[in-house]
Amino acid sequence: MPDTPSLLMFIVAGWLLNLTPGPDVLTIVRHALRQGVRAGMAAALGIVSGCLVHVLAAALGVGALLAASATAFTLLKWAGAAYLVWMGVKLLLARGGAADGLAASHVPGDAAQAPLPLGHIWRQGFLTNVLNPKVALFFLAFVPQFIDPHSEHKLLAFVLLGLIFSLNSLPINMGYACLAAWAARRLALAQQALRWMDRAAGLLFIGFGAKLAASESVSS
């Protein structure tokens, strides 16, 4: 493990990196806008679960395989890109939007839009993260910088730092969920505006998917 100053620098750098908007943040914000803070936190937990998979995969060498093998990277890249685009198209074609979900509690009977189960939201967050090969490559590039090259337990240090990074992302991700849920309550009367937010989120997901599809592996 790094010394205390290096560990603190690692934690702060992780927080700053997690503040950067991307598909993960968009997933959290979209669900929090639509169904409130619990939905946003479920998405956040799904994303952290995906990060843990990437940490273990990188520690076991799968991340190195993705970095070295253009074929392996391309297969996972296209799977991730297809999932993001599918999510975007689904949002664009949906009849209801975030506003419908917010107003559901005020609509009696079958007219209310049924909220998504938290388990389903968790799975969406998990897939958004775990199908992005750039996350595995990120851990391979970022974490080793904070490991002593003379350490006898580099693998253990890598796993522990990866766990710290993933768990430290929770305050940021849940902060996004709380902020989006708070904003949704303030915007509850502006249903048309929130509906357009869902459409904008759909376009962003498609953009993220296209960007991922256009990305190149490290070895190319």
N, C-alpha and C positions, 0 to 999 in steps of 0.2 A: 504493500500500500504506500502511496505517496506520503510525504510529511504533511503536517497540519496546514502550512501556507499553500502548498500545492493542492491539497484536498479542497480547501476553501475556494481557491481559484477554479478548480474543476466544477464545484457546485455552482458558483456564480456564472461561469461560462455556460453551464447547462441551462440555467434559468434564462439567460439571454437568448440562447438558441431556441428554447421552447416558446419564447414570446413571439418568434417569427411566424406570421400566418402561413398556413399551408393546408393541405387536405385534412390533416388531423384537426386543426383548429376549426376549420369550416364545418366539419362533421359535428363537433361539440356545440358550436354556436347555433347551427341549424336546428338541432334537436332541442336545445334549451329554449330557443325562440318559439318552437312549435308546442312543446309540452312542459316546459318549466325546468327548474334546476335539477330535479331528480333525473330527468331524461338526459340532460347535458352531462351529469356526473356518470351516468351509465355508459355514455359514449366515451367519456374520459377514461373510465376503468377498462373499457375494451381496447382503447389505444395503448394504454400502459401494458396490458396483457400482450398485445402484439409486440411491443418493445422488448418485453422479457423473452419472447420467442427469438427475436433477432439477436439478443445478447447471447443466449445459449447456442444459437446456430453459429454465430461468429466464433464463440469459444471452441466449438467442436470442429471448426474448419469449413463450415458451409459458406460463411461469409467470404472466406478466402477463395473458395471455389467460384463464387459469383464474381469475384474480382478478377480471377484468372481465366475463367471460361466464358467466352462470348456467347456460346449456345445456352448455357445455364442462365446467364444474366438475361438474355433476350426472351427466353421462355417466361421467366417470372415477370419481366418488365411488361410483356404484352398482356399477361394475366392481370397485373395491377392496373394497367392503362384501360383495359376493357372494363374492369370493375368500376373505375372512376367515371368513365364515359357512360356506362349503364346507369349509375347513380344520377348523373347529370340529366340524362334523357328522361329518366323516371320523374325527376323533379319538374322538368319542363312540361311534361305531358300530364302531370297530376291535375285533377280537377280542383282539388282543394289546395290550400297553401298553409303557411304558418298561421295566418290569421284564423283559418277555420279551426285549427287545433286549439288555439287560444280561446276561441269563443265556444268551444264544444260544451263546456260546463254550463253554459247558459241556454243551450238548446235542448228541449225535452225530446225523449223518445228516440226513434231511429234517425231523426234528422241530425243528431250530433255525430260527428266523426269520431270513430273509436280510436283512442290513442294507441300507439304502438307499444307492445309489451317491452319492459325494460330489458329483458333478455335479448329481444330482437335488436334493440338499439345497441346493446353491448356488442353483439355480433357484427353489426355494421362498423362500429369503431374498430373492432379487432381486425376485420378484413381490410379496412382502409389502410391500416398500418402494416399488417403482416404481408400484404401483397405488394408492398413497395420495396424493391431491392435496394433502393438508395439508402434506406434506413440501415440495412445490414452493412453496407459499404461505409456509411457514416460512423458506425461504431468501430469498424476496423481502422478508420483514419483518425478518429478523435480520441478514443480511450487510450491507445498505446502511448500517446504523448505524455500521459501522467503516470506511467509505470516505469519504475527504476529498471534500466536495462540490465543491471547486475542482480536483480531480484531472483531468488531461487523458485519463486512461486508466481511466475508471470500469469499463468492461466487462472489461478485463484484471484489474483489482483484484477485481472480483466473482468471476471464475472462479478466480483464485488463492486467494482466501479460502474459496470453496466447496470447493476441493480440500483446503486445509488442514483445514477442518472435517471433511470426510469421512475423510481419512487419520487425523486425531487421534481419530476415533471407534473406530478399530481396537483400541487398547489397552483401552478400556472394554469393547467387545464381546467381545474375546478373553478378557478377565478374567472376564466372565460365563460364557464357555464353560469356562474352566479351573475356576472355582468349582463350576459345575453338574456337571462330570465328576468332580471330587473328591468332591462330595456323593453322587453316584451310586455311587461305589465304596464309600463308607461305608454306603450303604443297600442294598447288593446283596442282603442277606438279607431285606429287607422288601419282597418282591415285590408284595404286595397294596397296600402304601402307594404304591409307584411307579406301579402301575396306576391308582390313584385320582388321582395327579398328572396323568397323561395326560388323564383325564376332566375334571379341573379346568381343564387347559389348553384343552380343547375348549370348555368353557363360556366361558372368557375370550376366546377367539378370536371366538365368536359375539357376546359382549358388545362387543368392539372393533368388529366389523362393524356391529352395530346402532347404536353410537355414531357411527360414520362415516356411516352412512345417514341418521341424524337431523341431521347437521351442516349448516350453511348456508354458502353461499359468501360471500365478503367483500362482493360487490356487492348481496346480497339484504337 
